[in-house]
Amino acid sequence: MADAPPVPAVILGGSFNSLSVARALGRQGIPVHALGDGAGGSLVRRSRYLTGYVDVTSSVTAADEWLAWLRTGPRGAVLLPCSDGALEFLARCRPELVAMGYHPAAGADDVTLAMLDKERTYELARSVGVPAPRTAAVSTLEELREAAAGLDYPCALKPRHSHLFARKFDGKALIVQDLEELEAAFLATSEHGLEMILTEIVPGDDSRYCSYYSYIDDDGTPLFHFTKRKPRQNPPGFGLGTFHVTDWVPDAAELGLRFFTGIGLRGVGNVEFKRDSRDGQLKIIECNPRFTAADKLVQRAGIDMATISYRRALGLPVQAPSSFRSGVTQWHPLEDWAAFRAYRVLGQLSTAAWLSSLARGPGLPMFDRRDLRPSAVVAAAFARRTLAFGTRRVRSLIGRG
């Protein structure tokens, strides 16, 4: 008797992470569909491992468009979130999706929604003994001024819900140098109805960032332990990681597991910390109960979170990895070049140190020799931008002459 065909997977949202998930599952012969979120994911549509890609109108309407597609989609499929919007969608629609025959990735929905709220994340962290930066939720100018009186500058105005903030602003937060800048930033976010928190900036350079990953099974058992460092990001301070390296960070693993088990997280989990230069203590920065932009790095280090999540959603056993490879790197070239230039201006990174970090031949987040089209698309776009920039420069010089 022939084996039954593999159960399809549907990836919701994401960008680099959705591409790595599609490749991990597609290589096993699993049919993979990807639904865009209006914000990213254009690379995954180029992958040879994708069965189908569905674009959406915008991030604002993505959840409604996903639900409409799923009403006639591959019933019985596993649903895997690769963006904050997808996390919220699964957390709020899980009963309906299960009734339709789907298998959403494991998650404690109330905890997931709490992790999408940065202020609630910090409250829960403190309640289970995980250190957090000083923060205050602010909804009026009066509350803002009162909270600012207890913080030093520079400080940051950070969104409670990052995926809503990203629809209107670049970056993860607004860094301000004085009260005037703070009030201006608050008024700008208020125009869009965004909920914000005022937070201290944990002191220390960006080499102090590290993360813990795991998968917490239904009974609270962690299936693996993984840690990495994030030495560089763009922009410095509050940005997206441009260079990552796998490394065992024992206190990050201890605090991360304490956090996950203490709050009752289930499924895939990633928590980021920064080591405070004042006392050497790790402080929680954020938690993402989903695949992140470093998912390919985790895979290359020996832990396939996509397959673990897929199989557990179907109630299938998994082989829990007992270790991972240290010293594996992931490099975002263009973004890291911009980060390097900024760090050099700040006096935090020399050219020699930057080149030395790249000497091992770091991995690229979108490159795969068995699936070249996504990276070819990126390379072609970069060539076009470079040519256009060079043409403008030449015309400018001719004009001056």
N, C-alpha and C positions, 0 to 999 in steps of 0.2 A: 504493500500500500504506500502510495506516494506521500511524502511529508506535506502537511498543510502549508500554504504560502505564508510568509511572515506577515505579521500585523503591521499595517502602515503606521507612520509617525507624521504628525503635523507640528511644524515649528511655528511658533507665534512671535513675530517681531524679531528685533535684534539686527546685528551687523556682522562683525567678525565672529561673534560667538555662534550665530545661526549657521554660518558657513562651516565652522568646525564640527558642530553637531550633525549637520547634514552629511558631511564626509564620513564621520565616525559610524553612523548608522547605514548610510548608503553602501559603504564598502562591504557590509554584511548581507547585502541583497535586500535590505528593508526598503520598501517604497517610502520616499520622503516627500511630503508636500510642505511648502513654506508660504506663510501669509505675511505680507509686508505690514508695516505699521505707520507708514507715512513719514518715517524719520530716518530709516536706514534699511539695510538688508538687500540693497541692489546687487551686491556681489554674489549672494547666495543663488540668485536666479541664473547665474552663469555656470553654476556647478554641474558637472556631468552626473553627479549623484542625485540630482533633484528630479523627481517625477513631475512636479508641477509647481508653479509659482503664481500667487495671486496678489496683485497690487491693491492698495486701498487708496481712497481719496485723500485722507489726511489722518494725522494722529488723533484728532478730535473725534472722528467718526470710526476709527479702526475697530473698536469693540463691537459696534453694531454690524459692521461689514463682516467681521469674523463670524459672528453668530449667524448671519444670513447664509454665508457660505457653508458653514458646518451643518446647517439644516439639510443640505443635500450632499454633504461630503462623505468621506470614507468611514462609515459607521464602524465602531470598534477600534478606531485608531487611537494611538497614544498622543496626548497633547503636551507639548514641551514649551515652557515659557523662556524667551530669550530677551525680554525687556520688562521694565517696570509696569508698563501698560498691560502686558500679557499676564503678569502676576496678579494685578488687580482684577483682570477679566476672569481668570480661573477662580480666584478667591470668591468673587461675587456670583459667578454663574455655575459653580461646580455641580450643584444638584440637578440643574437643567441639563448640563452636558452629560452627566452620568445617565440621566433618564433617556437621553438620545442615543446612548450606547457607547459613548466615548470613555477613554481611560485617561483622565487628567493626571499629570505628574503629581506625586505625593506632596502634600503641604498641609500645615495647620493653618487654616484660612484666617482665623483671627490674628494669629501671630504674623502671617504674611502682611496683612493690612497694617499692623503696627509697625512693621519694618519699613513700609512705604512712607511712614510719618517719622521724620528724623527726630522730632522732640519726643515722641512716644518711644522710639528706639533708645534714646538716652535715659529716659525714665526707667525703662525695663532693665537696662544695663546696670544702673545704680542699685536697683532693687535686688539684683542677684550678685552684687559685689564686684562688678566689672567697672573700673574707673572710666569716667567720661569727662569731656571738657565742660567748662562752665557755659551754660546756655540759658536763654530766656525766650519764651514765645512772646512775640510782640504783635499787637493788632492796631495800636494807635500810636501817634507821635509821643503822647505822654508816657506810655509804657516803654517806648523805645528810649526816650531820654532817661527814664529812671533806671532801666537796665544798663544803659551805656555808662552810667556813673560808676558802676562797679567793675568795669573792664578797662584794660589798657588798649591803646592803639598801636599798631593796626589790629583791627578785629574784622569779623566777617558777618555779613547778612546772608543767611543760608536758607534755602527753601525747605519747608516741611515735606513737600512732595516734589522730588527731583524731576519726575517725568512731566509734571505740569509746568515747572519752571523752564524746562528745556524747550518748550514750545515758543517761548518769548525771548529767552536770553541764552547767550553762549556761556559755557563753563559750568562749574558746580556751585559757585557762590560769588558774591560781590564783596571784594576786599576794600575796606575804607580806611583812610588815614586820620580822619578827624570827625567831629560831630556833624559838620556841614556836609561832608560827603556821605555820612551815614544817613542823614535825613533825606538827602536827595535820592539815594538808592532806595530807601524805604518807600518814598512817594512814587518812584518809578515802578516798583513791584506792586504797590497798592492799586495802581491804575488797571492792572490785569487781574485783580482779585486774588492774588497769591498770598498764601499764609507763610510767614517767615519767622525764623528764629535768629536771635543775635547770639553769636558764639565767639568765645575766645579762640585765637589761633594757637594751637598747641606749639610751643616753641621748639626749635630744632630744625635742621635742614631736612630735605626730602629723602635723604638716605635712611631716615628713621621710620619710614613706612613699611609695614609688613602685613601679611594676611594669613588667615587660616581657612581652609576648606574642609568640608566633610559631607557625608550623606548620613542623615539620622533616620534610621529605620522606624517602622511603626511602633516598635516597643521601646524606642529611645536609644537603641544601640548605634554607635557610630561605626560605619562600615570602613572608613579609612581616615587617616590624618595627613594633611598636606599643608605646608607653609611655604611662603615665598616672600621675597623682598621687592620693593618698588623704588629703586634708587632715583629715578627721574620721572618727571611728569611735565605736561605742558598745558597751561602755563604753570610755572613753579608755585607751590603753595596749595592751590586748589585747582587741580587739573586732571587730565586723563593720563594714565600711565603710558610712557613712551619706551621704557626699558624695564624689564622684569627679570629676576633670576630666582630659580628655585633654591631654597636653603632651609634647613631645619632650624626653626626658631622656637625653642621649648616653651617659653612663657606665653608666646602667641597661641600655641596649641592648647596650653592649659587654660588660658583665659577664654579662648574661642569655644572650647568644649563646655566650659562652665556656663558661658552665655547661652549656647544652643540648648543645652539640657535644662538650664534654669528657666528659660522662657517657653520651652515646649516646642521648639522648631522641629519640623519634620521635612524630609526630603533633602535636596541639595541646599547647602548653605555656604556662604562666604562672608567673613567679617574682617574688616580692615581696621588696623590700629596704627597709631603713631607713638613713638617713644618720646616722652616729654624730657627735654634736656635739663629741666630743673631738678627732677628727682629720679630719672631713669625709668619711670613707670609707663607702661603701655596704656594709652587712652583710646577708647573706641571711636572710630570715625564714622563708619556706616556698616550696614549689613545688607547683603543681597541674597535672598533665598532663591537663586536661579543661576544659570550659566552666565559667566562674565566674559569680558573681552580677553581675559587671559586663559580661556578654556583650552585653546590649542596648546598652550604651555603646559597645563596640567596633563593633557593627553600625552605630550612628548616626554613628560617625566614619568609616565607609566600608569596613570590613573584615568580611565575612560569614564568620566561622569555621565556622558550621554547614554552609554549602554547600560550603566548601572541604573540610571533613572528610568530608562525605557523598560528594562526588565522588571524592576520593582513595581512599576505602574501596572504591569500585567500579572503581578503576583509570582513571578519567576525567580528562582534562586540566582544569586550572583557570587562570583569569586571575589571576595573582598581583598584588595591589595594590601599587603603588609608593610610596604615601603615605597619610596619614590626616588628618582635620580636627582641628586643635587647638582648645582652648577649649570642647569639647563636655562637658556635665556630666550627671551622674546623681545624683538626690536621693531619699533615703528619708525622707519628711516626718516621720513619727512618731518614728522612731529618731533622726533628726537633731535634732529638738527636744529629745529627752532628752540627746543628746550636747552640744548647745549649752549647756544648763543646767549640765551637769557641767563643761564647759570654762570657763564664766563663773565658777563657784565657784573653780576653780583659777587664775583670773586670766589665762587663755590666749586668751580670745575675747570681744570686746565685742559688744553687740547690733548696733551699726552695722556692724561687720565681718561679722557673720553675715548680716545682711540684704543687704549689698553682694554677698556671694558668690552670692546667689539672684537678683540683679537681672536676669540674662539669661534667666530662665525655664528652670530646669533640667528635664531630662527625668526622667520617672517610670519606674521599672523595669517596672511592670506595665501602664502605660497605652498603648493603641493605638486610635486613632479607628476603625480597621477591625475591631477585636476588643474591644468594650467590656465584655463580661460579666465577665472577671476583675477589672477595676478597679471595676466596679459592685458586685461581691461584697465587695471590700475596703472600699469606701465605706459599704455598708450595715452591715457588721460594726462599723466605726468609729462610725457613728451610734448603733447599739444600745448600744455600750459607753459612749458619751458620755451618752446618755439615762439609762442605768442609774446612772452616776456622779452625774449631776445629781439624780436622784430620791433617791439615798441622802443627798446633801448637804442637800437640802430637808428630808427627814425628820429628819435629825440636828439641823438648826436649829430645827425645830418642837418636837422633843423637849426641847431646851435651854430653849425659851421656856416 
